[in-house]
Amino acid sequence: MPDNAADSDDGQELGGSIYQKIDPKLESGVQLAWSPSNNNTKFGVAVKYEMDKDCIVRAKINNAILIGLGYQQRLRAGKRLLFTT
């Protein structure tokens, strides 16, 4: 079952988001916002995939085509290696 939320910033910006854990290894989220004063829309999508118990890959993109990527590797208990862009 997806989690969702909606909000308003004094009518300056309306927005909402949906988060869903698709299966134990895959999660996704979508965020949408709209400003009525300038008719500007913002949109973003993100995913998280657990390849195995020690490795996680993340990705996100928005309507401005800004892309974020992440790779996390657990080296041992309490020690992780993380690469992000």
N, C-alpha and C positions, 0 to 999 in steps of 0.2 A: 504494500500500500504506500503510495507516495505521500511525502510530507509537503505541504504547501503553505504559503504565506502571502498576504497582500498588505500594502501599507500606502500611506499618503503623507507627504511632507508639507502640511498646511496648504494642500492643493497645488503646490509648486511642482511636485513630481509625484506621479502615481506609479506604483511598481508592484511586482509580485515575483514569486519564485516557486519552483517545484524541485524537490529532491526525491530520488527514488533509489533504493537499493535493489537492483535488478536481480542479482543472485549473490551468494556470499562473497564472490570475488569482484563483482562489478557494481559500481555506483555511478549515478549521473545526476546532473542538476542543470536547470535552465533558469535564467533570470531575465526579466523584462521590465523596463521603466519607460515612462512617457512624460514629457514636460508639456503641458497644454499652452504655456506662454510662448514657446518658440516651436512647438510641434516637433520637438526632438525626441527620437526614440533610441533607447539603448537596449542591447540584447547580448546575452552571453550564454555559452554552453560549456560545461565541464564534465570530465569523466575521470574515474579512478579505477585502475585495474590491478588487482593483486595477483601477480604471476605465480608466486608460491609464497610460503610463509616468511621468506626473507627478502622478497623483491616486490616493490610497488611502482607503478608507472602512472603519472598524472598528465592530463592535457586540458587546456582551456583555450577558447577563442571568443572574441566579441565582435560586434558589428563594425568596429574600426579595424578589423583584421589584426588585432594585437593577439599574438599567440604565446601561450605559456606552456612549457614542457618541464616535467620533473621525473627524475629517476631516483629511487631510494633503495639502498641495499643494506640489509642488516649484516654486519660483519660478525658480531657475537653479542651476547647479552649486554645491553646498555651502550653499544657502539654501532653507529650507523654512518653510512656514506651517502651524501645527497648531492645530486647534480641538478641545477635548474637553469632555465633560460627565461 
